[in-house]
Amino acid sequence: MVVRRSLTAIVIGLLVAAMIGCTPGVPKYPYASEPDPRSTEWVLGIGDQIAINVWENPALTTDATIRPDGNITMPLIGDLRAVGETPTALKAMIKAKLADFIKLGSGSEITVAVRGANSYRFTVTGEVTRPGIIQLGYFVTVVEAIAMAGGFTRFAAKDEIVLIRRDPKTGASRSIPLVYRFLADGSHPEMNIVMLAGDSLFVP
């Protein structure tokens, strides 16, 4: 009887140790350094529709849609790269380019307004119920993106999720490790980052 209890205690101890050993820790990643687009100016992307107005210059006032190559076309200027820029930054670029062709007075005003924010698209793939591209008119977090993809399948390795994020200007990409149990219990809210346009969330 004593031997049986001892063996049972040993087995339980081994199981607990194994479970602890398999429990993932918090990845050493600077989640807080990832941008939160909800608190900054809109970053232009492919498919966005913009209205450019040059005050008292109707010939230069135009509507444009950012093409798949990331450019728009304006009178006089021609092609201008807009993807990855904010409306404010694009306005400054347009003003600098136009200065090569026309004299802009101190009262000359250029405005860039977003008419259609169509570039917020990301992908959720792997062991989710409805993998694919999600396009929205508002920002969502990682947890919300997983829910929109129908949640996990029974085969999902929930604590080995990877978010692939690409810089729209340089094309460089980085991998962001995510552990779902920390997202689910709310113990590490900094890990529940906001999805950016072009992100790819992979659930192995």
Residue, then its C-alpha position, 0 to 999 in steps of 0.5 A: m500500500v505504501v509502495r503504491r502511494s509512493l509510485t502514485a506520488i512519483v507519477i503525479g510529480l513527473l506529470v506536473a513537471a512535464m506540464i510545467g516544462c511544456t508551458p511556454g514562457v513569455p517571448k522576449y519581444p518588445y510588443a510595446s514598441e509595435p505601432d498602434p494605428r488607432s492613435t496616429e494619422w492614417v497611413l495610405g495603402i494600396g486601394d485607398q482613394i484620395a482627393i487632392n485639392v490645389w487651391e485656385n488651381p482646378a487643373l491640378t485638383t484631382d482624385a486618385t486611387i493608389r495603384p498596386d505599384g504604390n503610386i498615384t498620378m498627378p497633373l504636371i508631377g506624373d507618378l508619385r509614390a503614396v503608399g506608406e505615407t500619411p496624408t500630411a506627408l503626401k501633401a508636403m511631397i506634392k507641394a515640393k514637387l509642384a514648386d518645380f513647375i509653378k510658383l506657389g504663393s504663401g496663401s496657396e493651400i494643398t489638401v489631401a483627404v482620404r475618400g475611401a480607406n480600402s487598404y486595411r486588409f490582413t490575412v489569417t491562415g493555418e489552423v483557424t475555421r475560416p482562413g483567408i483575407i479579412q478587409l475591414g473599415y476599422f482596426v482590430t486586435v490579434v484576438e479579434a482577428i482570430a475570432m473573425a477567422g472563426g476561432f481555432t481548429r482542434f489541431a491548432a498550436k495556440d501558443e505558437i502563433v506567429l504574426i508576420r509584419r512587413d514594412p510597406k516602404t522597405g519591404a522588410s518583414r519581421s516575425i512576432p511570436l504570440v502565445y494565446r494563453f497569455l492573450a486569453d487570460g489577459s495577463h499580458p495585454e501588451m501582446n494583444i497588438v493591433m493588426l496592421a494592413g498587410d499583416s499575416l497571422f499564422v496559426p500552426 
